[in-house]
Amino acid sequence: MNEEKSKLAIIIPCYNEELVVKSTVETLLKVMDNIIKTGKISEDSYIYLVDDGSKDTTWNIIEELNKTYGRRVIGTKFIRNYGNQKALIAGLQSVRKIGCDCAISIDADLQQDENAIELFIDEFHKGADIVSGIRNDRKTDSFFKKHTAICFYRLMNLLGVKIPLNHSDFRLVSRKGLDILEQYQEEGLFLRGFFHEIGLKTAYVHFNVKPRALGSSKFNFFSLTSLALNGITAFSIVPLRMVAACGVITMLGSFLLALEVLFEKYILHSAPSGWATLVILLAFFGGLQIFCLGIIGEYLGQIFNEVKARPRYIKAKELD
């Protein structure tokens, strides 16, 4: 699109962020004001916060911010915690209904560089419908989180889901992208895969990650594992094909082993040897069977969640 004043919505998912939400909103309002002065976004741009069932005073702070800044700071509160991905989806769907030309999602802790927002807008004005943030490094992550994240991205690419390394949910989505998102109703939508799958023109902005100033990350090993499994099962059936391949290889191996046993018994007239090997093989293939059943179970779980057709989230309150 031609460079003109665009109505921007900044989406911030929040879960127990009472220590940072006020300062984050105030910082982002300053960033927006500076971009408004350049004429790149309109004065009716706004911030939309999604309280993902916080148990602290996060929602009370959001209400106070709304009273202070009016329609520049609005949002919604979930009836319970549904998870970061659903909070992001709720924000994207809500700002589409309210109205905007583009929406940018950013974490409440503001570790992602808010000064990169103007670069996102520039790429949008050059014609990109999706502008994805790529972090320059993972220096702020622990050794375990850093290497498991790298393994996840490489695994996703091996499985056919082409997600750039160190991609994050810090991204801009155009109105066209929001309209397409509205057509996807599956319960377990994985946004990082979705926005690369739909095929809209995409640009990339690299940014630095800052240390978290206050509070702690709400992601733990189990939530990150759940997110990774959801991403794999939502966008690739390669693991199921691997299970089928394991079955074929095991069948062929069993056939060859049977031939070897018959050869020893009827040609060499000796008792088949290799009982230790047999025990090891039984243990190995028993574990392999359980692993394969686990993969199948993950896909069955996805199907189970989808066929129930329950709402992704339920809003308890909403500010406008």
Contacts in CASP RR format, 6 or more apart in sequence:
PFRMAT RR
TARGET T0000
AUTHOR 0000-0000-0000
METHOD contacts of the structure
MODEL  1
MNEEKSKLAIIIPCYNEELVVKSTVETLLKVMDNIIKTGKISEDSYIYLV
DDGSKDTTWNIIEELNKTYGRRVIGTKFIRNYGNQKALIAGLQSVRKIGC
DCAISIDADLQQDENAIELFIDEFHKGADIVSGIRNDRKTDSFFKKHTAI
CFYRLMNLLGVKIPLNHSDFRLVSRKGLDILEQYQEEGLFLRGFFHEIGL
KTAYVHFNVKPRALGSSKFNFFSLTSLALNGITAFSIVPLRMVAACGVIT
MLGSFLLALEVLFEKYILHSAPSGWATLVILLAFFGGLQIFCLGIIGEYL
GQIFNEVKARPRYIKAKELD
1 124 0 8 1.000
1 125 0 8 1.000
1 127 0 8 1.000
2 125 0 8 1.000
3 40 0 8 1.000
3 125 0 8 1.000
4 125 0 8 1.000
5 39 0 8 1.000
5 40 0 8 1.000
5 41 0 8 1.000
5 42 0 8 1.000
6 40 0 8 1.000
6 41 0 8 1.000
6 42 0 8 1.000
6 101 0 8 1.000
6 102 0 8 1.000
6 121 0 8 1.000
6 124 0 8 1.000
6 125 0 8 1.000
7 41 0 8 1.000
7 42 0 8 1.000
7 44 0 8 1.000
7 45 0 8 1.000
7 99 0 8 1.000
7 100 0 8 1.000
7 101 0 8 1.000
7 102 0 8 1.000
8 32 0 8 1.000
8 35 0 8 1.000
8 41 0 8 1.000
8 42 0 8 1.000
8 45 0 8 1.000
8 46 0 8 1.000
8 100 0 8 1.000
8 101 0 8 1.000
8 102 0 8 1.000
8 103 0 8 1.000
8 104 0 8 1.000
8 121 0 8 1.000
9 45 0 8 1.000
9 46 0 8 1.000
9 47 0 8 1.000
9 48 0 8 1.000
9 95 0 8 1.000
9 98 0 8 1.000
9 99 0 8 1.000
9 100 0 8 1.000
9 102 0 8 1.000
9 103 0 8 1.000
9 104 0 8 1.000
10 28 0 8 1.000
10 32 0 8 1.000
10 45 0 8 1.000
10 46 0 8 1.000
10 47 0 8 1.000
10 48 0 8 1.000
10 103 0 8 1.000
10 104 0 8 1.000
10 105 0 8 1.000
10 106 0 8 1.000
10 117 0 8 1.000
11 48 0 8 1.000
11 49 0 8 1.000
11 50 0 8 1.000
11 88 0 8 1.000
11 91 0 8 1.000
11 92 0 8 1.000
11 95 0 8 1.000
11 103 0 8 1.000
11 104 0 8 1.000
11 105 0 8 1.000
11 106 0 8 1.000
12 21 0 8 1.000
12 24 0 8 1.000
12 25 0 8 1.000
12 28 0 8 1.000
12 47 0 8 1.000
12 48 0 8 1.000
12 49 0 8 1.000
12 50 0 8 1.000
12 105 0 8 1.000
12 106 0 8 1.000
12 107 0 8 1.000
12 108 0 8 1.000
13 49 0 8 1.000
13 50 0 8 1.000
13 52 0 8 1.000
13 84 0 8 1.000
13 87 0 8 1.000
13 88 0 8 1.000
13 91 0 8 1.000
13 105 0 8 1.000
13 107 0 8 1.000
13 108 0 8 1.000
14 21 0 8 1.000
14 49 0 8 1.000
14 50 0 8 1.000
14 51 0 8 1.000
14 52 0 8 1.000
14 54 0 8 1.000
14 58 0 8 1.000
14 62 0 8 1.000
14 87 0 8 1.000
14 108 0 8 1.000
15 51 0 8 1.000
15 52 0 8 1.000
15 53 0 8 1.000
15 54 0 8 1.000
15 58 0 8 1.000
15 81 0 8 1.000
15 83 0 8 1.000
15 84 0 8 1.000
15 87 0 8 1.000
15 108 0 8 1.000
15 218 0 8 1.000
16 54 0 8 1.000
16 55 0 8 1.000
16 56 0 8 1.000
16 58 0 8 1.000
16 218 0 8 1.000
17 24 0 8 1.000
17 54 0 8 1.000
17 56 0 8 1.000
17 58 0 8 1.000
17 108 0 8 1.000
17 109 0 8 1.000
18 54 0 8 1.000
18 56 0 8 1.000
18 57 0 8 1.000
18 58 0 8 1.000
18 61 0 8 1.000
19 214 0 8 1.000
19 215 0 8 1.000
20 108 0 8 1.000
20 109 0 8 1.000
20 110 0 8 1.000
20 213 0 8 1.000
20 214 0 8 1.000
20 215 0 8 1.000
21 49 0 8 1.000
21 58 0 8 1.000
21 61 0 8 1.000
21 62 0 8 1.000
21 65 0 8 1.000
21 108 0 8 1.000
22 61 0 8 1.000
22 64 0 8 1.000
22 65 0 8 1.000
23 110 0 8 1.000
23 213 0 8 1.000
24 108 0 8 1.000
24 109 0 8 1.000
24 110 0 8 1.000
25 47 0 8 1.000
25 49 0 8 1.000
25 65 0 8 1.000
25 69 0 8 1.000
25 73 0 8 1.000
27 110 0 8 1.000
27 114 0 8 1.000
28 47 0 8 1.000
28 106 0 8 1.000
28 110 0 8 1.000
28 114 0 8 1.000
28 117 0 8 1.000
29 47 0 8 1.000
29 69 0 8 1.000
29 72 0 8 1.000
29 73 0 8 1.000
31 114 0 8 1.000
31 115 0 8 1.000
31 117 0 8 1.000
31 118 0 8 1.000
32 41 0 8 1.000
32 45 0 8 1.000
32 47 0 8 1.000
32 117 0 8 1.000
34 118 0 8 1.000
35 41 0 8 1.000
35 117 0 8 1.000
35 118 0 8 1.000
35 121 0 8 1.000
36 42 0 8 1.000
36 43 0 8 1.000
36 45 0 8 1.000
38 118 0 8 1.000
40 118 0 8 1.000
40 121 0 8 1.000
40 122 0 8 1.000
40 125 0 8 1.000
41 121 0 8 1.000
44 71 0 8 1.000
45 72 0 8 1.000
45 100 0 8 1.000
46 71 0 8 1.000
46 72 0 8 1.000
46 73 0 8 1.000
46 74 0 8 1.000
46 98 0 8 1.000
46 100 0 8 1.000
47 72 0 8 1.000
47 73 0 8 1.000
47 74 0 8 1.000
48 74 0 8 1.000
48 75 0 8 1.000
48 76 0 8 1.000
48 91 0 8 1.000
48 94 0 8 1.000
48 95 0 8 1.000
48 98 0 8 1.000
48 103 0 8 1.000
49 62 0 8 1.000
49 65 0 8 1.000
49 73 0 8 1.000
49 74 0 8 1.000
49 75 0 8 1.000
49 76 0 8 1.000
49 108 0 8 1.000
50 75 0 8 1.000
50 76 0 8 1.000
50 78 0 8 1.000
50 87 0 8 1.000
50 88 0 8 1.000
50 90 0 8 1.000
50 91 0 8 1.000
50 94 0 8 1.000
51 58 0 8 1.000
51 59 0 8 1.000
51 62 0 8 1.000
51 75 0 8 1.000
51 76 0 8 1.000
51 77 0 8 1.000
51 78 0 8 1.000
52 78 0 8 1.000
52 81 0 8 1.000
52 82 0 8 1.000
52 83 0 8 1.000
52 84 0 8 1.000
52 86 0 8 1.000
52 87 0 8 1.000
53 59 0 8 1.000
53 77 0 8 1.000
53 78 0 8 1.000
53 79 0 8 1.000
53 80 0 8 1.000
53 81 0 8 1.000
53 82 0 8 1.000
53 316 0 8 1.000
54 77 0 8 1.000
54 81 0 8 1.000
59 77 0 8 1.000
59 317 0 8 1.000
62 73 0 8 1.000
62 75 0 8 1.000
62 77 0 8 1.000
62 319 0 8 1.000
63 319 0 8 1.000
65 73 0 8 1.000
66 73 0 8 1.000
66 74 0 8 1.000
66 75 0 8 1.000
66 319 0 8 1.000
71 320 0 8 1.000
74 98 0 8 1.000
74 319 0 8 1.000
74 320 0 8 1.000
75 94 0 8 1.000
75 318 0 8 1.000
75 319 0 8 1.000
76 90 0 8 1.000
76 91 0 8 1.000
76 94 0 8 1.000
76 315 0 8 1.000
76 317 0 8 1.000
76 318 0 8 1.000
76 319 0 8 1.000
77 315 0 8 1.000
77 316 0 8 1.000
77 317 0 8 1.000
77 318 0 8 1.000
78 87 0 8 1.000
78 90 0 8 1.000
78 313 0 8 1.000
78 314 0 8 1.000
78 315 0 8 1.000
78 316 0 8 1.000
79 314 0 8 1.000
79 315 0 8 1.000
79 316 0 8 1.000
80 314 0 8 1.000
82 312 0 8 1.000
82 313 0 8 1.000
83 223 0 8 1.000
84 169 0 8 1.000
84 218 0 8 1.000
84 219 0 8 1.000
84 227 0 8 1.000
85 188 0 8 1.000
85 189 0 8 1.000
85 190 0 8 1.000
85 191 0 8 1.000
85 227 0 8 1.000
85 230 0 8 1.000
86 312 0 8 1.000
86 313 0 8 1.000
87 313 0 8 1.000
88 105 0 8 1.000
88 169 0 8 1.000
88 191 0 8 1.000
89 181 0 8 1.000
89 189 0 8 1.000
89 191 0 8 1.000
89 312 0 8 1.000
89 313 0 8 1.000
90 312 0 8 1.000
90 313 0 8 1.000
90 315 0 8 1.000
91 103 0 8 1.000
91 105 0 8 1.000
92 103 0 8 1.000
92 105 0 8 1.000
92 173 0 8 1.000
92 178 0 8 1.000
92 181 0 8 1.000
93 178 0 8 1.000
93 181 0 8 1.000
93 182 0 8 1.000
95 103 0 8 1.000
95 178 0 8 1.000
96 103 0 8 1.000
96 175 0 8 1.000
96 178 0 8 1.000
96 179 0 8 1.000
96 181 0 8 1.000
96 182 0 8 1.000
98 320 0 8 1.000
100 175 0 8 1.000
100 178 0 8 1.000
101 174 0 8 1.000
101 175 0 8 1.000
102 121 0 8 1.000
102 124 0 8 1.000
102 172 0 8 1.000
102 173 0 8 1.000
102 174 0 8 1.000
102 175 0 8 1.000
103 172 0 8 1.000
103 173 0 8 1.000
103 178 0 8 1.000
104 117 0 8 1.000
104 120 0 8 1.000
104 170 0 8 1.000
104 171 0 8 1.000
104 172 0 8 1.000
104 173 0 8 1.000
105 169 0 8 1.000
105 170 0 8 1.000
105 171 0 8 1.000
105 173 0 8 1.000
106 112 0 8 1.000
106 114 0 8 1.000
106 117 0 8 1.000
106 170 0 8 1.000
107 169 0 8 1.000
107 170 0 8 1.000
109 212 0 8 1.000
109 213 0 8 1.000
109 214 0 8 1.000
109 215 0 8 1.000
109 217 0 8 1.000
110 210 0 8 1.000
110 213 0 8 1.000
111 140 0 8 1.000
111 209 0 8 1.000
111 210 0 8 1.000
111 211 0 8 1.000
111 212 0 8 1.000
112 133 0 8 1.000
112 135 0 8 1.000
112 168 0 8 1.000
112 170 0 8 1.000
112 207 0 8 1.000
112 209 0 8 1.000
112 210 0 8 1.000
113 207 0 8 1.000
113 208 0 8 1.000
113 209 0 8 1.000
113 210 0 8 1.000
116 133 0 8 1.000
116 170 0 8 1.000
116 205 0 8 1.000
116 207 0 8 1.000
119 205 0 8 1.000
120 131 0 8 1.000
120 133 0 8 1.000
120 171 0 8 1.000
120 172 0 8 1.000
120 205 0 8 1.000
121 172 0 8 1.000
123 131 0 8 1.000
123 172 0 8 1.000
123 203 0 8 1.000
123 205 0 8 1.000
124 131 0 8 1.000
124 172 0 8 1.000
124 174 0 8 1.000
126 203 0 8 1.000
127 201 0 8 1.000
127 203 0 8 1.000
128 172 0 8 1.000
128 174 0 8 1.000
128 201 0 8 1.000
128 202 0 8 1.000
128 203 0 8 1.000
129 173 0 8 1.000
129 174 0 8 1.000
129 176 0 8 1.000
129 177 0 8 1.000
129 200 0 8 1.000
129 201 0 8 1.000
129 202 0 8 1.000
130 171 0 8 1.000
130 172 0 8 1.000
130 173 0 8 1.000
130 174 0 8 1.000
130 177 0 8 1.000
130 195 0 8 1.000
130 200 0 8 1.000
130 201 0 8 1.000
130 202 0 8 1.000
130 203 0 8 1.000
131 171 0 8 1.000
131 172 0 8 1.000
131 202 0 8 1.000
131 203 0 8 1.000
131 204 0 8 1.000
131 205 0 8 1.000
132 164 0 8 1.000
132 167 0 8 1.000
132 168 0 8 1.000
132 170 0 8 1.000
132 171 0 8 1.000
132 195 0 8 1.000
132 202 0 8 1.000
132 203 0 8 1.000
132 204 0 8 1.000
132 205 0 8 1.000
133 167 0 8 1.000
133 168 0 8 1.000
133 170 0 8 1.000
133 171 0 8 1.000
133 204 0 8 1.000
133 205 0 8 1.000
133 206 0 8 1.000
133 207 0 8 1.000
134 164 0 8 1.000
134 165 0 8 1.000
134 166 0 8 1.000
134 167 0 8 1.000
134 168 0 8 1.000
134 204 0 8 1.000
134 205 0 8 1.000
134 206 0 8 1.000
134 207 0 8 1.000
135 166 0 8 1.000
135 168 0 8 1.000
135 206 0 8 1.000
135 207 0 8 1.000
135 208 0 8 1.000
135 209 0 8 1.000
136 166 0 8 1.000
136 206 0 8 1.000
136 207 0 8 1.000
136 208 0 8 1.000
136 209 0 8 1.000
137 166 0 8 1.000
137 208 0 8 1.000
137 209 0 8 1.000
138 145 0 8 1.000
138 146 0 8 1.000
138 149 0 8 1.000
138 150 0 8 1.000
138 166 0 8 1.000
138 209 0 8 1.000
139 209 0 8 1.000
140 209 0 8 1.000
140 210 0 8 1.000
140 211 0 8 1.000
140 212 0 8 1.000
141 149 0 8 1.000
145 224 0 8 1.000
148 224 0 8 1.000
149 166 0 8 1.000
150 165 0 8 1.000
152 228 0 8 1.000
153 163 0 8 1.000
153 164 0 8 1.000
153 165 0 8 1.000
153 166 0 8 1.000
153 167 0 8 1.000
154 165 0 8 1.000
155 232 0 8 1.000
156 162 0 8 1.000
156 163 0 8 1.000
156 231 0 8 1.000
156 232 0 8 1.000
156 235 0 8 1.000
156 236 0 8 1.000
157 163 0 8 1.000
158 238 0 8 1.000
159 232 0 8 1.000
159 235 0 8 1.000
159 236 0 8 1.000
159 238 0 8 1.000
159 239 0 8 1.000
160 235 0 8 1.000
160 236 0 8 1.000
160 238 0 8 1.000
161 193 0 8 1.000
161 196 0 8 1.000
161 197 0 8 1.000
161 231 0 8 1.000
161 232 0 8 1.000
161 235 0 8 1.000
161 236 0 8 1.000
162 196 0 8 1.000
163 192 0 8 1.000
163 193 0 8 1.000
163 196 0 8 1.000
164 204 0 8 1.000
167 192 0 8 1.000
168 192 0 8 1.000
169 191 0 8 1.000
169 192 0 8 1.000
170 207 0 8 1.000
171 195 0 8 1.000
173 181 0 8 1.000
173 195 0 8 1.000
174 200 0 8 1.000
176 200 0 8 1.000
177 195 0 8 1.000
177 198 0 8 1.000
177 200 0 8 1.000
180 198 0 8 1.000
180 200 0 8 1.000
181 194 0 8 1.000
184 194 0 8 1.000
186 234 0 8 1.000
186 306 0 8 1.000
187 305 0 8 1.000
187 306 0 8 1.000
187 308 0 8 1.000
187 309 0 8 1.000
187 310 0 8 1.000
187 312 0 8 1.000
188 230 0 8 1.000
188 234 0 8 1.000
188 302 0 8 1.000
188 305 0 8 1.000
188 306 0 8 1.000
188 312 0 8 1.000
189 234 0 8 1.000
190 227 0 8 1.000
190 230 0 8 1.000
190 231 0 8 1.000
190 234 0 8 1.000
190 235 0 8 1.000
192 231 0 8 1.000
193 231 0 8 1.000
193 234 0 8 1.000
193 235 0 8 1.000
195 202 0 8 1.000
196 202 0 8 1.000
197 235 0 8 1.000
219 227 0 8 1.000
229 298 0 8 1.000
230 302 0 8 1.000
232 239 0 8 1.000
232 298 0 8 1.000
233 239 0 8 1.000
233 298 0 8 1.000
233 299 0 8 1.000
233 302 0 8 1.000
234 302 0 8 1.000
237 299 0 8 1.000
239 295 0 8 1.000
239 298 0 8 1.000
239 299 0 8 1.000
240 295 0 8 1.000
240 296 0 8 1.000
240 299 0 8 1.000
242 295 0 8 1.000
243 292 0 8 1.000
243 295 0 8 1.000
243 296 0 8 1.000
246 288 0 8 1.000
246 292 0 8 1.000
247 292 0 8 1.000
250 285 0 8 1.000
250 288 0 8 1.000
260 272 0 8 1.000
261 272 0 8 1.000
264 270 0 8 1.000
264 271 0 8 1.000
264 272 0 8 1.000
264 273 0 8 1.000
265 271 0 8 1.000
265 272 0 8 1.000
END
